[in-house]
Amino acid sequence: MSVPSKRYRVQFSRFDYFIIVFTYVFFPLALIIAGLRILPTQRHHPYQGRNMRLVGWSLFGSYIICFIIFLLAMETSEEFLNDNLTLAICLLLPAIGSLVAADLVDKKFQKLMEVYKEAVLQQRLVYIEHIAFAAHQSPAHVTRDLNFMIKERMLPYGKIVNGELIMRSLHREPVTPVETQENIEVQSVECSGCGARTVISRDEEKECEYCGTVIVA
C-alpha cells in the first residue's frame, strides 16, 4: 500500500470555522479561544499544520478588523499609514508566516507518514520502539501518529497494545505445513536376477544395484 499522492492536510472543523468568523466580531477573545484550541493538540504531528493555519487566519481577520477601525477613526492619512504599518508588522506578517509554515509542517508530516508506511508495510516492523528508531521519533509520537493514520484509514485497521502494533495484515498467513508423510512400510525384497536383497518401500520400483533388474515390492 502506498502513501496517498494528494497533499496531506487536516481539515478545519466547525469549531475552527467558528473561531475564524468570531474573529471578525470580537477578535481579542477569538485569539484567546484559538490559543486554547491549539494548546492540547500542538504536540500532535497531524494537527500542527491545522493549528498554525488557524492562528494565521485568526491573525489575518484581526488585521482586517483593526484596519477598518483605524480607517474610520483616523483623521489624517499620515496617522492611518503609520498605524497600518504597525498593524501589518504585528498582525499581517505573522499571519502570512503562520500560513506558509502550516504548509511546510503538513509536507513534513506527509514525509513522516511515508517513513511509517515503509516501516510498517514493507519492513513489517510491529514494535513501537523499532518503528520509532526507524522514523527518528519518540515512541509517544509514533503511537499518536499511527493511531491517527489508522483512524484516517491511511493504514490497515489495527491497534496498539503494550507497545506492539497489532495489525492482521502484518502477520503473514500461517503457512500450511507440508502434509506429513504417513509411516511408509518398507521391506527387504530379493532380486529375481541375482538374489541380492534390497530394502524397498511399498509400491516403489527400484533397480538392483548389482545386476540392474527392476525390483517391485
N, C-alpha and C positions, 0 to 999 in steps of 0.2 A: 504494500500500500504506500502511495506517495503522498507528499505534503501537498495540500491544496495549492493550485497555481495562483489563485487570486490573492491579493494582498490582504494580510490579516488586519482586522480592525474590529474592536469591540464596539457594538452599537450603543448609543445613548438609550437609557430607559426613560420612561415618562417622567420620573422624578428629576432626571438630569435636564430634560427639556423645561420642566417647571422652574428649575433654578435659573436657567438662562433667560426665560421670559420674565421671571421675577426681578432679574437684574434691571430691566427697563422700567420697573415700577419703583423699586427701592433697593438700589444697588449695594449700599453698605451691608445690609442684612443678608442679601443674596450671596455676597462674597464669604460671609461667615458660614452660611449654610453649605456653600460649596466646599469650604475647608473641612467642615465636619463630615461631609460626604466622602471626601477622598482619604482622610486620615486612616480609617480602618483597613482600606484596601491598597494603600500605596506600596506596601511591601510585596504585594502580589504582582508578579510579572504581567499577567494577562490584562490587568486593569490600569497599569501605569500610563499607558498611552491615552486611554479614555480620561483618566484623571487630569492629565496635562491639557487635554483638549477642552475639558470642562472649564478649567481655570482660564484658558486662553479666550474662550467665547464669553465668559463672565467678565473678564477684564475689558474685552472689546465692547461689550454692552455698557459697561461702566464709563468707558471713554465717550461713547455716543451720548449718553445722558448728560455727562458733565459738559460736553461740547455744546449741547443745546442750552443748558442752563447758563453757561458763560456767554453764549451768543446773545441770549436775551437780556442778561444782566449788565454786561459791559457797555459803557457809554462810548468809549473810543475804540477804534480799530487797533491801536497800538497795545492797549491793555489786553484786548482779546487775543492778539497774536502772541503776546508774551505768556498769557495763561494757557493758551492752546499748546504752545511749545512745551510747557511744563507737563500738561496732560499727556502729550504724546510720549514724553520721556518716562513718565511714571506709570502709564496705563497701556498705551498703544504698542510701544516697543516690547514690553513683557508679554503682551497678548500674542503678538506675532511670533516671538521667540518660543512661547509655550506650544503654539500650533505646529511650528516646524519641528520642535523637539518631540512632539507626540508622534509624528510620522516616523521619526528616526527610532523611537522606542518600539513602535509596532514592528518595524522592519527587523530590529534586533531580536525581538521575541519570535518572529517568524523563523529566523535562522536557528534560534534555540530549539524551536519545535522540530526542525529538520534533524537536529542532533538527537533529540529524544526519539524520533521515529527510527532513525538509523540504529540507535542503541537497542530499542525495544523490538522492532520488527525484523531487522536484519541481523544484528548481533545476538538477539534473543536474551538480552540481559533482563533479569527479573528482580534482582535485589536492588533496593533504592540506593544503597551505598555504591554499588557498582555503576549504576546509571549516573549518580552524582559525580563520580570520578571521571566518567567519560564526557560529561557535559560541563565539567568545571563549575559545578553549582553545589550549594549546600543541600543536604538531604531534605531539610524543611522546604526549600524552594522546589525541589524536584517533586516532592509529594503534592504540593499545591498545584504545580504546573500539570502534572499527569492527571490529577483529578479533574482539572479544568478541561483538558483535552478529551478525556473520556466523556465528560458531561456534554461537551460540544460535538461529540462524535468525530473527533479528529483522530481517535484511536479506537480499536475494537473495544467492546464492552468488557469491563473488568473492575477490579477493586484492589486496594492496597491494604494488606493485613500484616501487621507485625513487621513492617519494613520490606515486604515482598509484594510484587505486583502479580496478582492472580488474574490471569487472562487465558481463557481456554485456548485461544488460537496460538498462544505462545508455546504451548506444550504439544509437541508432536503427537499424533495419534499413536497409541501403543502398537508397536509392530507385532503382528500376529506371528508367534513363533512357528518356525518350520515344523510341520507335522512330525511329531515324534514317531520314530520307526518302531514298529512292533518287534518284539523279540523274534528275530529270524531264526528259524530252525536250520541248523547245519548238520551235516553228516559226512562220514567218510565213505567214499564210493570207490570201488575197484575198477580200474581201467580195463575195458574189454580187449584192448590191444596188447598191453604189456603186463597187465596185472598189478601195476603200481596203484597205490591208494592215494586219493586226492580228497581234501576237505572241500566241500561244495555246499552252497545253500540251496534251499528248496526252490524248484523251478528255475535254476540257473544252469546255463550252459558254459562249459569251461574246457579248454584244450588241455590234454595231459602234457605236463611239462617234459615228459620223457619221450613219448612217441608221437604226440600231436593229435591223438584221437580225441574227438569231441565227446565229452562226458556230460550226461544229463542226469540230474538227481531224480 
